[in-house]
Amino acid sequence: MRRFIICMATAAALGLSLVPLVAFPHRSEAIRETQKRHRKENKVLKQQQRAMKNVMKQHAQTSDSNQRFKSNMKIQRQLAKGNQRQETRRQKQQGK
């Protein structure tokens, strides 16, 4: 019985070593390029918003206008993120 179990374990190990590993499917080049572009867009948006924030700090602001400014910046980030998600989804759908 012991030999049988050892033989079966050995056969399973040898059989599994012959199976090709496909842990992660290869991403298409278009999706990779899109993700690179999205990272650059995020970086540029962040820099722009930092610059706008610094300019706004130099001027006296009411709390109401400051809140509007912050919410506008947040909306810009959300729109950019949503557009990027939609673009990535479209490319993935086209790839299927």
N, C-alpha and C positions, 0 to 999 in steps of 0.2 A: 504494500500500500504506500509506503514511504517513497519507494522508487517511482511509483506511478505519479505521485504528486510532484516530485522533483522533475520528472520528465515533462509533465504538463506545464509546469512553471517555466522551464527552459524553452519549450516550444512556444509558449506565449510571448516570452521575452524576445526570442528570435523573430517571431512573426510581427511583433510591434516595431521592431527595429527596421523592418523593411517598408513600413507604411510611411509615406512622405508626410512631413510635418507641414500643416497648413493652419497655423495658429492665427495669423492675421492675413486677411486678403490684401493683395497688392493694391495700393491706391493708384488711381490714374494720375497721369502727369497734370491734367487740367485741374483736378481737385487740389493737388499739391501747390500749383501756381496760384490758385484762388486763395488758398489759406495764407500763402506768403503775402499776397496783396492785401488781404484783410488785416494781417498783423501790421503792415506798414500804414494802412489807413487808421487803425486804432492808435498807433504811435503818433501820427500827425494830428489826429483829433485831440489827443491828450495834450500835446504841445500847444495847440491853438487855445484850448480851454485854460491851460495854465497861464498863458500870456494874457488872455482876456481877464482872468481873475486878478492878475497883478495890476493891470490897468485900472480895474474897478476899485482896487484897494487904494489907489492914489487919489481917488475922488470921494468926496463925502456922499454917502448914500443913505436914503431912508431905509428902514427895516423892510418896508413893503417892496421897494424896488430891488432890494437885495434878495428877498425871497423869490421874486419873479426871475431875477437873473439866475439864481441857483436852479430853479425849476426848468428854465429854458435849457440850461446846460445838461441837466439830467435827461430831458426829452431828446436832445440831440444824440446823446449816447445811446439811448434806448432805440431810436430810429436807426442809427447806424448798425447796431447789433441785430435788430430785426431784419434789416435788408440783407445783411451778410448771411444770416441763417437761411433766408429764403433762397438766396443765390446758391448756397451750398446744397440745399435740398433739391433745387432744380437740376443741378449738375449730377447729383447722385441718382435722381430719377432717370435722367437721360442715359446714364451709364448702365442701367439695368437692362 
